[in-house]
Amino acid sequence: MELGDKIKHYRIKYGLTQEQLAKKLLVSRKTVSSWENDRSTPNIEMLSKLCSIFEISLDELGSIQDTKLKKDNNVKKKNKPLTVILYLLLCAFAVMTYLRFFGFKLIIKYTPFIAFIINIVYLNFYSEWSKFSEPKALVLLLCSIFIFLILNCCLLFKNNYLFSFYSTDYINNILVTLASITYVLITTFIITTIVFFSPFNIKKLTKNNF
């Protein structure tokens, strides 16, 4: 039995329509139909989710990508501790970034840029990108980024510490403004990562909203 036939077999066995299975996987119905008709093959992340939904092992699903999936899962397990450490560091530096911006004296300088670098490294190890393959999930992410951006701008205008740097020097004012805009963009990027790209096994925000 081909992989597509097995997916269809287990879907029917569990009384799921293609639309219902698609919603559980955060993909379109056409994608599920394409798998069942062997026009395309689910990626590693989707194969893992299918096994979880159908409550079967990889051997039972009998995918030609079983070996590849197992190897990928082993890599994820090895990277998990590092991913968690990077995520916690990112959270800590996010807090320090806000404190620094509002005038609190910290031992570590340039916290926004350190947090930005940690963010880039962390996303390099993050693996659950497939949850944003569904258009609705992607729209939620983009709308949230816009909301975070607005909130950070509001904080910017409430920052008396920042305004103390403005003077009659035109060049100085331009530099302060550019630094403030950079701060807003960096913190928006960081907060988005913290909220939507958590490495912990919690219910995903994208699932809870659909």
C-alpha positions in Angstrom: 0.0 0.0 0.0 1.4 3.4 -1.0 1.8 6.2 1.5 -1.2 8.1 0.1 -3.4 5.1 0.4 -2.3 4.6 4.0 -3.0 8.3 4.9 -6.5 7.9 3.4 -7.0 4.6 5.2 -6.2 5.9 8.6 -8.1 9.2 8.0 -11.3 7.2 7.2 -10.6 4.8 10.1 -10.7 7.8 12.5 -13.8 9.3 10.8 -12.0 12.4 9.6 -12.8 14.3 6.4 -10.0 15.7 4.4 -11.0 19.2 5.6 -10.9 18.1 9.3 -7.5 16.5 8.9 -6.2 19.6 7.1 -7.3 21.8 10.0 -5.5 19.6 12.5 -2.4 19.8 10.4 -2.8 23.5 9.6 -2.7 22.9 5.9 -5.2 23.2 3.1 -7.7 20.4 2.1 -6.0 20.4 -1.3 -2.7 19.5 0.3 -4.2 16.5 2.0 -5.9 15.4 -1.2 -2.6 15.7 -3.0 -0.9 13.4 -0.4 -3.6 10.8 -0.7 -3.4 10.8 -4.5 0.4 10.6 -4.3 0.8 13.9 -6.2 3.0 15.1 -3.4 4.6 13.8 -0.2 4.2 15.2 3.3 7.4 16.7 4.7 9.1 15.4 7.8 7.1 17.6 10.2 3.8 16.6 8.6 4.7 12.9 8.8 5.3 13.2 12.5 2.0 15.0 13.0 0.1 12.4 11.0 1.6 9.6 13.2 0.5 11.6 16.3 -3.1 12.2 15.0 -3.5 8.6 13.9 -1.9 7.3 17.0 0.5 5.0 15.1 4.2 4.5 14.8 6.3 5.4 11.8 6.6 1.7 11.0 2.8 1.4 10.8 2.6 4.4 8.5 5.3 2.7 6.5 6.6 5.9 4.9 9.5 5.8 2.6 10.8 8.8 4.7 10.7 6.9 8.0 14.5 6.7 8.3 14.9 10.3 7.4 12.3 11.3 9.9 13.9 9.3 12.7 17.2 10.9 12.0 15.6 14.4 11.9 13.9 13.7 15.3 17.2 12.6 16.8 18.8 15.9 15.6 15.9 17.8 17.1 16.4 16.0 20.4 20.1 16.9 20.4 19.4 20.5 19.6 16.5 20.8 22.1 18.6 21.8 25.2 20.5 24.4 23.2 17.3 25.8 21.8 15.8 26.1 25.3 18.9 27.9 26.6 18.9 30.3 23.7 15.2 31.0 24.2 15.7 31.7 27.9 18.7 34.0 27.2 16.5 35.8 24.6 13.8 36.3 27.2 16.3 37.7 29.7 17.9 40.1 27.2 14.5 41.2 26.1 13.7 42.3 29.6 17.1 44.0 30.0 16.6 45.8 26.6 13.4 47.4 27.9 15.0 48.3 31.2 18.0 49.8 29.5 15.8 51.8 27.2 13.9 53.4 30.1 17.1 54.4 31.9 17.9 51.6 34.2 21.7 51.1 34.7 22.8 47.6 33.7 26.2 46.0 33.8 25.8 44.6 30.3 25.8 47.3 27.6 24.3 47.2 24.1 21.6 44.7 25.2 19.3 45.4 22.2 22.0 44.3 19.8 23.1 41.3 21.9 19.4 40.3 22.0 19.1 40.7 18.3 22.1 38.4 17.6 20.7 35.8 20.1 17.4 36.0 18.3 19.0 35.3 14.9 20.9 32.3 16.3 17.9 31.0 18.1 15.7 31.0 14.9 18.4 29.1 13.1 17.8 26.2 15.6 14.1 26.5 15.6 12.4 23.7 13.7 8.6 24.1 13.8 8.2 26.5 10.8 5.5 24.4 9.2 2.9 25.7 11.6 3.0 29.0 9.6 2.4 27.2 6.3 -1.4 27.8 6.6 -2.4 31.3 5.3 -4.6 32.0 8.4 -1.7 31.3 10.8 0.6 33.5 8.7 -2.0 36.3 8.8 -2.2 36.0 12.6 1.6 36.3 12.8 1.7 39.4 10.6 -1.2 41.0 12.5 0.5 40.4 15.8 3.8 41.9 14.5 1.8 45.0 13.6 0.2 45.1 17.1 3.6 44.7 18.8 5.0 47.5 16.6 2.2 49.9 17.6 2.7 49.0 21.3 6.4 49.6 21.2 5.8 52.9 19.4 3.4 53.9 22.3 6.1 53.0 24.8 8.5 55.1 22.8 6.4 58.3 23.1 6.0 57.7 26.9 9.8 57.4 27.4 10.9 60.5 29.3 14.4 59.1 29.6 14.7 59.1 25.8 13.5 62.7 25.4 16.2 63.8 27.8 18.7 63.1 25.0 17.2 65.6 22.6 18.8 69.0 22.4 19.3 71.9 20.1 21.9 69.9 18.2 20.3 68.9 14.9 22.6 66.0 14.2 22.3 64.7 17.8 18.5 64.7 17.4 18.7 62.7 14.2 20.9 60.1 15.8 18.6 59.8 18.8 15.6 59.4 16.5 17.4 56.7 14.4 18.4 54.8 17.5 14.8 54.9 18.8 13.4 53.5 15.5 16.1 50.8 15.6 15.0 50.0 19.1 11.4 49.7 18.1 12.1 47.3 15.2 14.5 45.1 17.2 12.1 44.8 20.2 9.2 44.0 17.9 11.2 41.3 16.3 12.3 39.9 19.6 8.8 39.9 21.2 7.4 38.2 18.1 9.9 35.4 18.4 9.3 35.0 22.2 5.5 34.8 21.7 5.2 32.7 18.6 8.4 30.6 18.4 8.6 29.1 21.9 10.5 25.7 22.0 8.3 24.4 24.8 5.5 21.9 24.2 2.6 24.1 24.9 -0.5 24.7 22.8 0.4 26.8 19.9 -1.2 30.3 19.6 -1.9 29.6 16.0 -4.0 26.6 16.8 -5.9 28.2 19.6 -7.2 30.9 17.3 -8.7 28.7 14.7 
